Amino acid sequence: MARPEKEAAIKELKSNIQNSSVAIMSQYQGITVAEVTELRTKLRTENVTFKVFKNNLAKRALDELDLSEAVEFMSGPTVWAFCEDPATPARILKEFSKGVEVLNMRGGILDGKPVDAATLDTLADLPSREQLLAQGGGTIAMPLRNLVGVLSAVPRNMVNVVDAIRRKKEEAAA
């Protein structure tokens, strides 16, 4: 690779790291072309950038960003996943690695700090953004539902009392 191409690759990696909430490094040695294509499609539908950078260029980029600690996560062929939503790529990669065991998350950079594979696994287990919004909406709506139930109970109970009085008077008259 010529020097300008190397500089462009380093610049691109630095830009991706700086402009993403998460950058995940995964080892992918032994994965088939069909499996990579399937994974890329899944990631692309969730707006995740998925790209391979040479390790020596990635080390230079990490050194320039003062993230040298993250170099330890690169051993062998390394593929990078970048995204604004930190849980999405971790969840997709973890789910995909269940069927394709040669793919595994080694570590990454979360909001400018290196994180290990265990942290990424924990991140992958978090509910999706949509699920969290739905849970939050349900939590907010629950007191309102309870209030409606309590308020509708008063007239319902009143009707039951009046009906019980009517039945007693009918029985007494009979």
Buried (B, 14 or more C-beta within 10 A) or exposed (E): EEEEEBEEBBEBBBEBBEEBBBBBBBBBEEBEEEBBEBBBEBBEEEEBBBEEBBBEBBBBBBEEBEBEEBBEBBEEBBBBBBBEBBBBBBBBBBEBBEEBEEBBBBBBBBEEEBBBBEBBEEBBEBEEEEEEEEEEEEEEEEEEEEEEEEEEEEEEEEEEEEEEEEEEEEEEEE
